[in-house]
Amino acid sequence: MFYKIFIFLIFLGPLVFFHELGHFLFARLFGVRVEVFSIGFGKKLFSFKKGDTEYRFSLIPLGGFVKMYGDDPTNREGIPEDQRKFAFNHKSIFARFWIVFGGPFANWVMAFAIYFVLIFSGERVPLFKIGELTAKSEIAQYGFQTGDIVSKINGEEVYTVEDVILLGDEINQFTVDRSGEEKVINAEIDGESFLKDLAYNSANLIEALVVNKKGQEFYLSQFRELPKDLVSYQELQERHPSSVYVINKETKEVLSEISIIPTDFDGSLRKQGYFIHDLVIKRTFPKSAAAKAGLKEGDIISKIKGQEVNRFYALRDIIQSNKSEKLAIEIYRDGELKTFELSPEEKKIGKETYYSIGVESSIQLFRPDKIQVPGKSFFSSIEKSVKRTYLATSKTLEGFKNLFVSKASLQSLGGPVAIATVASDSLSVGLAQFFRLMAIISINLAIINLFPIPVLDGGHIVFLVIEFFNRGPLSRRKLEIAQQLGLSLLLLLIFIALYNDVTRYLI
């Protein structure tokens, strides 16, 4: 938790700083006196003053603010005549627009700068490896297989997801590396459709990791010695080996060779007393059906309703088909077989109903090897950075649009805990991934601040537009009402995000 808090501060600090710096620089550009530049809200921790500005670090690191002289639009006449040239509310609408817009603009500049540095200097990124494809997958019909590494499209080298998007709508020839062999696949599919199919019709690759009935962990490999480049469980499964080696996770010693029926990989492991690692319960949620029944962390799920469970998603499917019906679940705990009875609980996400017993899998995602992407030329880096920034912005806007038209659930909103979690996860993948996420969140911050909510930058811009057509600012009473409504709406969104954080990560 302390590690995640530390990463969260490192991650969020630059985003807040650049946002407020945008307001500050445009204010100074137009001659407005800045009284306070604060990183954080609430109680002041420490500060120093330079010129007219107090630079402050405050207790709550979830944002910041820039306080400008004359920032009350209803108090224009209260500014002394000789000080009006320094007052925000005595500047032109054009100047005030850029001062307000400066914060979001700085976040876009920051995202562009991150993309530019990564592209220009070269990135170390995970191999572009295809996940576990389902029967519904369109790209599987063209000949793609689980574990394929995409290396070229139309003869041009690709390394990341963004590379696919940037190639546009004329994608039709893919070159993939399949178990060391180069394969060419012709597919009449554009980049966006390709990535959507991956998102909706493929599952994450997982480690080739199993446990015995006592919960001891082992790697699986086709080779007697643990290879430098491990493959995922699904890739090993698709290779249809006649046997695999069980390797001690800690000592890396080969313990045994077990026979495999190629068409029944999961079942062959089960018969030899091994279970895929995702069947181990990571935790049971408080007051859930599983917790009430007595299931615990470390239990290994074996059967439910008399059916053998070889993968965690199979457990989910059985539960959904039986709804709230009472089920017998068999688990191994310290090598002993135990049986419990429980009834799945009905849950809702938006308008959708599902059933849950309240357990989380110990699934360990497979992390592909990394490759060094060569840096691009200066002008090519600028071009690609602009495209990445534009695409990230359009995808973010599309996400918010889906949220507002109820195509996406409010449960998809995340707050500080969600950001801390994904930030620490991205850093564990690599610095390039960490900074890519920072660029995306920076763009999110820019767009959110432009929402037409009075307490946000977008609300101030709306007031400026009204002032332009109204030939004067709104009355103090109307401004107060608008700000109260805006603050209420903002607090509601914050509450939903925090509630989602608590239910998703902390309960």
Secondary structure, 3 states (H helix, E strand, C coil): CHHHHHHHHHHHHHHHHHHHHHHHHHHHHCCCCEEEEEEEEEEEEEEEEECCEEEEEEEEEEEEEEEECCCCCCCHHHCCHHHHHHCHHHCCHHHHHHHHHHHHHHHHHHHHHHHHHHHHHCCEEECCECCEECCCCHHHHHCCCCCCEEEEECCEECCCHHHHHHCCCCCCEEEEEECCEEEEEECCCCHHHHHHHHHHHEECCEECEEECCCCCEEEEECCCCCCCCCCEHHHHHHCCCCEEEEEECCCCCEEEEEECCCCCHHHHHHHCCCEEHHHEEEEECCCCHHHHHCCCCCCEEEEECCEECCCHHHHHHHHHHHCCCCEEEEEEECCEEEEEEECCEEEEECCEEEEECCEEECCCECCCCEEECCCCCHHHHHHHHHHHHHHHHHHHHHHHHHHHCCCCCHHHCCCHHHHHHHHHHHHHHCHHHHHHHHHHHHHHHHHHHCCCCCCCHHHHHHHHHHHHHHCCCCCHHHHHHHHHHHHHHHHHHHHHHHHHHHHHHHC
